Amino acid sequence: MIGRLNHVAIVVPDLAAATAVYRDTLGGTVSEQVELPLHGVTTVFVMLPNTKIELLHPLGEDSPVAPFLEKNPSGGMHHICYEVDDIYAARDRLVAEGARVLGDGEPKPGAHDKPVLFLHPKDFCGTLVELEQV
């Protein structure tokens, strides 16, 4: 069901500083910052030959990553994202097998305007999983 690893997301306390580390220190190619009000984050993608790193920063006080940053002031890995061909079929299969989909269970447009949804970390070895339809 799952396809390739789309990205690993890292929550950062300072998006400009983190972008500079990945661009200047590690030599990565980085995207422009994009605000995603629907998800409450500002994001930058670091392009790698085989996947991407997503740098996340809270957008507003109600951001779902703000509590993560409060518990982890230096930031850290937040979630991993896998590609799926059909997000609705993937969701329905996972729910039938007992997995929990976060939120209202309906896919939302993600950073690349493709449908995404998140799966409860307790159902996936303690890791928050995002699915993105490709």
PAVEX-921478 format. One line per 5 residues: their letters; for each residue x, y, z of N, C-alpha, C, O. Coordinates in steps of 0.001 Angstrom, whole numbers, plus 500000, padded with zeros to 6 digits. Layout:
// PAVEX-921478
a) X:Y:Z:X:Y:Z:X:Y:Z:X:Y:Z ~ ...;
This chain:
// PAVEX-921478
migrl) 500828:498798:500000:500000:500000:500000:500859:501247:500000:500678:502117:499148 ~ 501819:501358:500964:502617:502587:500977:503667:502521:499875:504179:501460:499516 ~ 503956:503692:499367:504972:503808:498338:506261:504347:498924:506638:504013:500047 ~ 506916:505166:498167:508216:505663:498606:508073:506680:499735:507008:507259:499951 ~ 509175:506876:500441:509243:507900:501479:509228:509259:500793:510109:509560:499988;
nhvai) 508241:510070:501104:508137:511389:500490:509004:512394:501214:509752:513141:500583 ~ 508910:512422:502566:509745:513342:503342:509778:512969:504815:508943:512210:505307 ~ 510763:513523:505498:510869:513482:506950:510704:514919:507410:511397:515813:506923 ~ 509789:515146:508347:509502:516503:508815:510177:516764:510154:510140:515933:511062 ~ 510789:517930:510253:511489:518354:511459:510916:519698:511894:510899:520650:511113;
vvpdl) 510450:519777:513127:509968:521046:513676:511187:521821:514172:512055:521271:514849 ~ 511237:523105:513825:512390:523933:514182:511916:525208:514881:510858:525742:514547 ~ 512700:525700:515855:512320:526923:516554:512601:528190:515740:511979:529225:515983 ~ 513516:528124:514789:513887:529283:513971:514032:528791:512531:515031:528165:512177 ~ 513030:529080:511713:513001:528555:510349:514127:529117:509492:514720:528388:508697;
aaata) 514428:530398:509641:515518:530996:508853:516861:530366:509216:517670:530075:508336 ~ 517097:530158:510501:518357:529558:510937:518464:528111:510456:519524:527687:509997 ~ 517373:527356:510560:517393:525965:510104:517594:525889:508597:518326:525031:508106 ~ 516950:526779:507872:517129:526825:506413:518586:527090:506081:519148:526455:505188 ~ 519197:528019:506791:520608:528342:506548:521506:527139:506833:522463:526903:506096;
vyrdt) 521216:526381:507881:522019:525191:508194:521944:524193:507040:522969:523687:506583 ~ 520741:523918:506576:520588:522934:505501:521142:523452:504171:521688:522678:503386 ~ 521004:524756:503916:521493:525333:502662:522992:525587:502711:523721:525143:501824 ~ 523467:526298:503739:524847:526775:503767:525823:525761:504358:526917:525572:503825 ~ 525442:525116:505439:526348:524165:506087:526335:522815:505385:527390:522239:505119;
lggtv) 525130:522304:505082:525024:520990:504464:524992:521034:502928:525101:519998:502273 ~ 524843:522228:502366:524870:522365:500905:523611:521907:500206:523653:521548:499029 ~ 522487:521912:500910:521234:521457:500315:520555:522524:499479:520803:523720:499632 ~ 519695:522058:498593:518846:522950:497812:517538:523089:498574:516870:522095:498855 ~ 517172:524321:498909:515976:524557:499717:514947:525365:498942:515283:526184:498087;
seqve) 513685:525112:499266:512589:525846:498649:512394:527183:499355:513038:527471:500364 ~ 511513:527972:498818:511065:529180:499503:510154:528774:500659:509603:527673:500667 ~ 510001:529661:501624:509059:529418:502722:507638:529483:502176:507312:530330:501344 ~ 506813:528583:502657:505404:528572:502273:504566:528489:503543:504777:527611:504380 ~ 503623:529403:503680:502699:529365:504812:501519:528474:504449:500933:528605:503374;
lplhg) 501183:527574:505354:500046:526675:505168:499053:526888:506306:499048:526128:507275 ~ 498204:527925:506194:497274:528234:507281:496352:527074:507652:495992:526926:508820 ~ 495965:526251:506678:495093:525121:506957:495745:524137:507930:495055:523474:508705 ~ 497078:524046:507885:497816:523132:508759:498518:523861:509907:499096:523219:510784 ~ 498473:525206:509908:499061:525973:510999:500578:525948:511031:501175:526022:512105;
vttvf) 501213:525846:509859:502674:525789:509805:503206:526635:508652:502511:526922:507678 ~ 504461:527016:508810:505255:527549:507710:506281:526471:507412:506851:525881:508331 ~ 506518:526210:506140:507361:525086:505768:508400:525466:504725:508188:526355:503902 ~ 509516:524775:504783:510582:524849:503779:510969:523413:503473:511115:522601:504386 ~ 511136:523094:502200:511570:521758:501821:513026:521779:501383:513455:522659:500637;
vmlpn) 513773:520800:501859:515159:520582:501456:515127:519398:500495:514721:518298:500869 ~ 515554:519628:499263:515513:518582:498243:516753:517695:498351:517881:518185:498391 ~ 516525:516398:498399:517593:515415:498421:517441:514516:497193:516366:514485:496593 ~ 518481:513789:496808:518352:512936:495624:517253:511876:495738:516653:511508:494728 ~ 516978:511379:496949:516034:510290:497100:514782:510625:497906:513881:509793:498011;
tkiel) 514707:511829:498479:513532:512228:499265:513650:513722:499579:514398:514439:498915 ~ 512920:514185:500579:512986:515584:501016:512999:515621:502545:512560:514683:503210 ~ 513510:516720:503077:513372:517054:504494:512431:518253:504528:512622:519217:503786 ~ 511426:518195:505382:510504:519313:505540:510811:519988:506870:510740:519359:507925 ~ 511150:521257:506813:511364:522049:508020:510044:522742:508345:509490:523454:507507;
lhplg) 509544:522536:509555:508257:523084:509981:508448:524080:511108:509269:523887:512004 ~ 507673:525144:511043:507663:526141:512114:506208:526529:512359:505436:526651:511408 ~ 505820:526725:513620:504435:527086:513911:504018:528369:513199:504780:529333:513129 ~ 502806:528363:512677:502191:529544:512082:501028:529919:512985:499937:529360:512871 ~ 501261:530852:513870:500225:531271:514810:500236:530454:516089:500876:529407:516174;
edspv) 499518:530953:517076:499492:530340:518402:498759:529009:518435:499024:528179:519304 ~ 497836:528793:517496:497036:527568:517485:497664:526469:516633:497012:525467:516342 ~ 498900:526644:516239:499573:525666:515390:499639:524309:516083:499929:524241:517278 ~ 499372:523226:515346:499472:521901:515956:500914:521496:516279:501123:520537:517022 ~ 501910:522200:515741:503301:521874:516082:503829:522727:517229:504937:522487:517710;
apfle) 503060:523718:517678:503500:524562:518798:503710:523745:520077:504727:523934:520744 ~ 502792:522848:520444:503030:522043:521652:504279:521155:521534:504982:520927:522518 ~ 504541:520663:520329:505741:519852:520111:506986:520679:520412:507922:520203:521055 ~ 506984:521920:519941:508131:522809:520153:508246:523223:521624:509353:523441:522116 ~ 507133:523333:522320:507179:523635:523756:507853:522501:524521:508629:522743:525446;
knpsg) 507552:521260:524130:508144:520092:524796:509581:519844:524339:510379:519252:525065 ~ 509901:520302:523130:511225:520093:522530:511736:521437:522007:511693:521671:520799 ~ 512216:522322:522879:512573:523686:522473:513626:523768:521373:513680:524756:520640 ~ 514457:522749:521251:515460:522740:520176:514895:522198:518874:515573:522229:517847 ~ 513657:521699:518902:513039:521102:517726:513311:519614:517685:513830:519038:518642;
gmhhi) 512959:518996:516572:513195:517567:516407:512296:516973:515346:511450:517653:514764 ~ 512501:515672:515104:511701:514991:514093:510244:514943:514518:509936:514573:515651 ~ 509360:515310:513625:507933:515381:513914:507147:514238:513279:506350:513586:513953 ~ 507366:513989:511985:506638:512912:511312:507376:512447:510071:508310:513091:509594 ~ 506923:511296:509558:507411:510819:508274:506216:510735:507332:505091:510472:507756;
cyevd) 506476:510962:506054:505406:510969:505062:505679:509921:503995:506751:509882:503392 ~ 504678:509069:503780:504741:508049:502738:503762:508404:501625:502706:508987:501870 ~ 504125:508050:500417:503246:508257:499281:502290:507077:499135:502656:505933:499403 ~ 501065:507367:498710:500076:506339:498378:499419:506734:497056:499321:507913:496717 ~ 498976:505723:496328:498313:505992:495050:496899:506526:495231:496466:507407:494488;
diyaa) 496187:506000:496206:494789:506373:496447:494611:506573:497944:494537:505606:498702 ~ 494543:507816:498361:494510:508121:499792:493208:507635:500447:493211:507251:501617 ~ 492115:507649:499707:490844:507186:500268:490859:505673:500479:490411:505187:501517 ~ 491372:504929:499501:491473:503471:499644:492435:503120:500782:492175:502200:501557 ~ 493554:503859:500879:494524:503619:501952:493874:503891:503305:494007:503093:504233;
rdrlv) 493170:505017:503415:492498:505361:504675:491488:504291:505066:491466:503835:506209 ~ 490662:503899:504123:489614:502930:504431:490204:501586:504850:489691:500940:505763 ~ 491272:501167:504192:491914:499904:504554:492520:499985:505958:492369:499067:506764 ~ 493206:501096:506237:493837:501265:507546:492805:501322:508663:492992:500709:509714 ~ 491722:502051:508445:490663:502148:509455:490033:500774:509678:489735:500410:510815;
aegar) 489828:500015:508614:489262:498667:508746:490177:497756:509554:489715:496808:510189 ~ 491472:498046:509529:492441:497245:510289:492696:497806:511684:493540:497290:512416 ~ 491960:498875:512060:492045:499397:513417:492913:500623:513606:493057:501099:514732 ~ 493499:501154:512536:494324:502367:512655:493430:503588:512840:492297:503631:512362 ~ 493964:504569:513538:493232:505813:513778:493770:506927:512889:494974:507174:512831;
vlgdg) 492855:507587:512204:493191:508752:511389:492920:509980:512250:491865:510082:512877 ~ 493864:510902:512282:493702:512105:513105:492751:513103:512433:492510:513045:511227 ~ 492226:514010:513242:491299:515016:512736:489958:514392:512396:489509:513456:513058 ~ 489321:514918:511353:488005:514412:510972:488086:513218:510019:487062:512699:509574 ~ 489309:512791:509710:489482:511624:508858:489448:511916:507375:489666:511024:506556;
epkpg) 489178:513156:507027:489133:513532:505616:490469:514135:505191:491036:514958:505911 ~ 490975:513729:504021:492228:514317:503524:492090:515822:503319:491028:516328:502958 ~ 493196:516520:503561:493276:517973:503364:494394:518252:502364:495309:517440:502226 ~ 494338:519379:501668:495442:519714:500756:496721:519962:501551:496723:520731:502512 ~ 497802:519311:501148:499088:519468:501815:499941:520537:501159:499447:521350:500377;
ahdkp) 501220:520530:501483:502149:521552:501010:502272:521594:499494:502624:522630:498930 ~ 501985:520481:498831:502097:520435:497375:500723:520361:496722:500585:519921:495580 ~ 499702:520802:497470:498313:520775:497010:497830:519375:496661:496915:519207:495855 ~ 498451:518372:497271:498000:516998:497116:497326:516587:498415:497704:517078:499479 ~ 496336:515699:498361:495636:515294:499581:496560:514567:500563:497346:513702:500178;
vlflh) 496446:514942:501839:497228:514313:502903:496321:514015:504086:495274:514637:504262 ~ 496744:513052:504889:496113:512810:506183:497166:512233:507117:498205:511739:506679 ~ 496876:512306:508412:497827:511868:509433:497245:510698:510218:496044:510629:510480 ~ 498144:509778:510585:497770:508578:511324:498341:508644:512737:499449:509139:512944 ~ 497587:508150:513692:497959:508248:515095:499283:507533:515365:499462:506387:514954;
pkdfc) 500214:508204:516053:501517:507589:516318:501452:506315:517164:502320:505451:517037 ~ 500448:506186:518016:500351:504973:518840:500063:503739:517997:500285:502616:518449 ~ 499578:503932:516795:499287:502809:515907:500469:502465:515002:500427:501462:514289 ~ 501527:503286:515021:502647:503114:514103:503987:503274:514815:504811:504116:514458 ~ 504176:502436:515835:505465:502335:516538:505930:503668:517124:507129:503939:517179;
gtlve) 504989:504492:517557:505335:505759:518187:505681:506867:517217:506207:507901:517628 ~ 505396:506674:515929:505747:507678:514919:504491:508234:514262:503642:507475:513794 ~ 504374:509558:514227:503302:510207:513496:503558:509977:512013:504639:510283:511510 ~ 502564:509439:511314:502706:509123:509902:501752:509996:509093:500568:510117:509407 ~ 502298:510592:508054:501490:511338:507091:501434:510510:505812:502437:509938:505386;
leqv) 500253:510454:505207:500104:509848:503888:499794:510957:502896:498976:511838:503161 ~ 500464:510897:501748:500224:511885:500689:499899:511150:499404:500637:510257:498987 ~ 498794:511528:498775:498449:510911:497500:499315:511502:496407:499495:512717:496320 ~ 499855:510612:495564:500702:511065:494444:500000:510847:493121:500554:511166:492069;
